[in-house]
Amino acid sequence: MLLTSYVVIREYAVVVSFSGEIDMAVSEAFRSDLMKALDAASAIQPTPLLIVNLHAVSFLSSSGFSELLRVQREAVSRGLVLGLITSHTVQRLMKRIRLDEVLRPFSTLEDAVSVLTGLAS
């Protein structure tokens, strides 16, 4: 299945949304789209916020999680706050493999913005 993405730049955050399946076959494109969004978020003041919306992703492989961890490390090195919007299924998987301790999963954009803007202050 094809992976699609689009970026929305808001006053307080850059939101990059994905749909489709994220596996090894699309991991390079996924990484590229994440890094472009990270670059855009770096320009937001006072504190950059990047939200990755994976709610419409039907499959997320270990290569997709690896790319998310890579962008998390890069975000931290740039002083950005990163959050994810995911389905409950992905959140359960993240909790099982303890990625929820490193990546911040939320169910809605509103939840992510509410919590992450408080962290960014």
Steps between C-alpha positions, in 0.01 A plus 500: 500500500613852425611730781370855473574801714415865532626778723298773668690788655309657784585790725608267781613184319579315184267203453609234253231241425555160341266240357562154362752244617844572642744218443853453372394566140398859583731572794726728296204711383362500856836622634522770234150631576569497874826692458334764277232548767770518768677773303175695468426463872844637587383844386208519745546734794526510795528121530475278193237228507472212251198272503506183291148382422495124438130451566432401136796260485374144463834327564815612680802268486815503708670705227231765550560503875874528434442809288279651770774442758753658264287812456441513878876509563543769235211702643655493846837606362330802336297591808167396348208328670364197309168325541310228316132457425428129469220251511432311822643187336834671436498650849454153652788367291720793602415438864580129466846571358546803728531755220229706668769596753712659225244610242191686615185339354165681511156411367411845360668814375328696775646273770847525348490878473362542853773289661792588273453874504517476879830312470631752251440797731 
